[in-house]
Amino acid sequence: MTVAADAPPASPPRDDKRWRQVDVRIRRLGARPDALIEVLHTVQEVFGYLDDDALSYVSEALGVPPSRVLGVATFYSHFVRKPQGEHTCVVCMGTACYINGAGAILNRIHDTLGIDAGGTTPDGRISLLRARCLGACSMAPAVVVDDEVHGRISPDGVQQMLEAL
């Protein structure tokens, strides 16, 4: 299926005014398949995550096969597929971070909060994510808490930071 650049996008999955922001972005980018990543970023910024309805809508609006949309959404660690907690903790698992103790950091978070990577605490306060690489190798191991990078962090340091949230 292909959508012409000037054709209106498909109908949004729900009657939610936030979809207008997504539609504006799609129109600005021309409703073309090469806009996929930008549109997914916009959907995630607006809604906080990418659910199945959103992926279907983006697929139809851009004329991209659903399998490709899902593939992109699951390949890039920035995209999340379920609602996130009030706070987000991302642990870098790149080579430098891994050999400098990222595994111990993940274990400490699991022991402290009872969640694994990809999970959210039962109270919805904190979500834990893993990244393939944050590009902060000189600061290994690196953790991002609420968009703030913390380098050369220890398991104790992460525990204290998360308990203070």
C-alpha positions in Angstrom: 0.0 0.0 0.0 1.3 3.5 -0.8 0.1 6.8 0.3 0.5 9.9 -1.9 2.5 12.7 -0.3 -0.4 15.0 -0.4 -3.0 12.5 0.8 -4.4 12.9 4.3 -3.1 10.3 6.8 -5.3 7.4 7.8 -7.7 7.9 10.7 -6.0 8.0 14.1 -6.6 4.9 16.3 -8.4 6.9 18.9 -10.2 10.2 19.2 -7.3 11.9 21.1 -6.2 15.4 20.3 -2.5 14.4 20.7 -2.8 12.7 17.3 -3.0 16.1 15.7 0.7 16.6 16.6 1.6 13.4 14.9 -0.5 14.3 11.8 1.3 17.7 11.6 4.6 15.9 11.7 3.6 13.4 9.0 2.4 16.3 6.7 5.6 18.2 7.3 7.7 15.2 6.4 5.6 14.4 3.3 4.0 11.1 4.5 6.8 9.1 2.9 8.4 5.9 4.1 11.7 7.6 4.7 10.0 9.6 7.5 9.4 6.5 9.6 12.0 7.0 12.4 11.1 10.7 12.7 7.4 9.9 13.0 8.0 7.1 15.5 10.0 9.6 17.6 7.1 12.1 17.4 4.5 9.4 18.5 6.7 8.4 21.4 7.3 12.0 22.5 3.5 12.7 22.4 2.3 9.4 24.0 5.4 8.2 25.9 5.5 4.8 24.1 4.6 3.0 20.9 1.6 0.6 21.2 0.2 -1.6 18.5 -2.4 0.9 17.4 0.2 3.6 17.0 2.4 1.3 14.9 -0.5 0.4 12.7 -1.4 4.0 12.2 2.1 5.0 11.3 2.3 2.0 8.9 -0.8 3.0 7.0 -0.1 6.8 7.1 3.4 6.3 5.6 2.7 3.4 3.4 5.3 1.2 5.2 4.7 -2.5 5.8 3.7 -3.2 9.4 6.6 -5.7 9.8 9.0 -2.9 8.9 7.5 -0.5 11.4 7.6 -3.1 14.1 11.1 -4.0 13.2 12.3 -0.4 13.5 10.4 0.1 16.7 12.0 -3.0 18.3 15.5 -2.6 16.9 16.3 0.8 18.3 16.6 0.8 22.1 15.3 4.4 22.3 11.8 3.2 21.3 9.7 1.7 24.1 6.6 -0.5 23.5 4.8 -0.1 26.8 4.1 2.8 29.2 7.1 3.9 31.2 7.4 4.9 34.8 7.5 8.4 36.2 11.4 8.1 36.2 13.6 6.2 33.7 16.9 4.6 34.3 18.9 3.4 31.3 22.0 1.3 31.9 24.6 1.2 29.1 25.6 -2.3 28.2 28.2 -1.3 25.5 31.6 -3.0 25.7 33.4 -0.4 27.8 30.5 -0.1 30.3 30.0 -3.9 30.4 33.7 -4.6 31.3 33.6 -1.8 33.9 30.7 -3.2 35.8 27.3 -2.5 34.1 26.2 -6.0 34.9 26.7 -5.4 38.6 24.7 -2.2 38.2 21.8 -4.1 36.6 22.0 -6.7 39.3 21.8 -4.1 42.1 18.8 -2.4 40.5 17.1 -5.7 40.2 17.9 -6.5 43.9 16.8 -3.0 45.0 13.7 -2.5 42.9 12.7 -6.0 41.9 12.6 -5.3 38.2 14.6 -6.4 35.2 15.5 -4.4 32.1 12.4 -3.5 30.3 10.3 -3.5 33.5 8.7 -0.9 35.6 8.2 -0.9 39.4 4.7 -2.0 40.4 4.0 1.5 41.7 4.9 3.0 38.3 7.7 5.1 39.7 10.8 3.8 37.9 11.3 2.0 34.6 14.6 0.2 33.8 16.0 0.0 30.3 19.2 -1.3 28.7 21.0 0.5 25.9 23.4 -1.1 23.5 25.7 2.0 23.8 25.2 5.5 25.0 28.4 6.8 23.4 29.8 7.8 26.8 32.6 5.2 26.8 35.1 7.4 28.5 32.7 7.6 31.5 32.1 3.9 31.7 30.1 2.5 33.3 27.4 5.0 32.4 23.8 5.3 33.4 21.1 7.8 32.3 18.5 8.8 34.9 15.8 11.0 33.7 17.8 12.2 30.7 20.9 13.0 32.8 24.1 11.0 32.1 26.0 9.8 35.2 29.4 8.3 34.5 31.9 6.1 36.4 28.9 5.1 38.5 29.0 2.2 41.0 26.2 -0.1 42.0 26.0 1.8 45.4 25.8 5.1 43.6 22.9 4.0 41.3 21.1 2.6 44.3 21.4 5.9 46.2 20.3 7.8 43.1 17.2 5.7 42.6 16.2 5.7 46.2 16.3 9.5 46.2 13.8 9.7 43.3 
